Amino acid sequence: MTGLLPFETRYRAEKAADIIIRPLDVMTLVYHRRSGITHIVAQPVPEILLAMAGKVMNAAELAAKLAQEYDMDDNADVHAVLSERLEELASLGLVEPVHAP
């Protein structure tokens, strides 16, 4: 146990060149080059992946970045939701947790 709260866990996202994002009506296709898997996702997943492309962030940092680009609040509720999305993206292999030494 690291002692970090879930929204403090930092995640590394794939570089933009390593994923292909294509809108498909209300859903979006995300092709992950490294795994060869195409994922069908909904908002805010594409926005999260684009905001994080090649970077390491936690939910609070991601919320601040998204708040700059979109009309959204940057508060604890948003951090909790983004933390859940990051955990889901990690289970899909689209982001990976970064463990401090």
SELUM-936468 format. One line per 3 residues: number of its first residue (from 1); their letters; for each residue x, y, z of C-alpha. Coordinates in steps of 0.25 Angstrom, whole numbers, m for minus. Each point is the difference from the previous one (the first is absolute). Layout:
N
NUM> A> X,Y,Z; ...
END
This chain:
101
1> MTG> 0,0,0; 6,13,m4; m9,9,9
4> LLP> m5,8,m12; m14,3,m2; m6,m5,m13
7> FET> 0,14,m6; 15,2,3; 4,m13,m8
10> RYR> 8,5,m12; m2,m6,m13; 8,0,m13
13> AEK> m7,1,m13; 4,m5,m14; 6,10,m9
16> AAD> m10,6,m10; 8,m7,m11; m3,m13,7
19> III> m15,1,m1; m10,3,m11; m13,7,4
22> RPL> m11,0,m9; m15,5,3; m11,m10,m4
25> DVM> m13,7,2; m2,1,15; 11,m10,3
28> TLV> 15,1,m3; 10,m10,m5; 14,m1,7
31> YHR> 10,m8,m7; 12,m4,9; 12,m2,m9
34> RSG> 8,m8,10; m11,m10,4; m7,0,m14
37> ITH> m13,1,7; m11,10,m4; m9,5,12
40> IVA> m14,6,m2; m1,11,11; m9,12,3
43> QPV> 3,14,6; 8,4,7; 10,m11,m4
46> PEI> 5,6,m13; 2,13,7; 8,m6,12
49> LLA> 9,m7,m10; 3,12,m8; 2,9,12
52> MAG> 10,m11,6; 7,m4,m13; 14,m4,4
55> KVM> m1,7,14; m1,m5,15; m12,6,8
58> NAA> m9,m3,11; m15,3,0; 2,14,6
61> ELA> 10,4,m10; m9,m6,m11; m12,8,5
64> AKL> 8,13,0; 5,m3,m15; m14,m4,m4
67> AQE> m6,12,7; 9,9,m9; m5,m6,m13
70> YDM> m15,m3,3; m11,7,8; 1,m9,13
73> DDN> 3,2,15; 13,m4,6; m5,m6,14
76> ADV> 0,m12,8; m12,m7,m7; 7,2,m13
79> HAV> 13,m6,5; m8,m12,6; m6,m2,m14
82> LSE> 13,1,m7; 7,m9,9; m11,m11,m3
85> RLE> 2,3,m15; 16,m1,2; m2,m14,7
88> ELA> m9,m5,m11; 10,5,m11; 11,m7,8
91> SLG> m8,m13,m1; m1,2,m15; 15,2,m1
94> LVE> m2,14,m6; 7,7,12; 9,m6,11
97> PVH> 2,3,15; 13,6,3; 6,m5,13
100> AP> 10,10,7; 13,m7,5
END
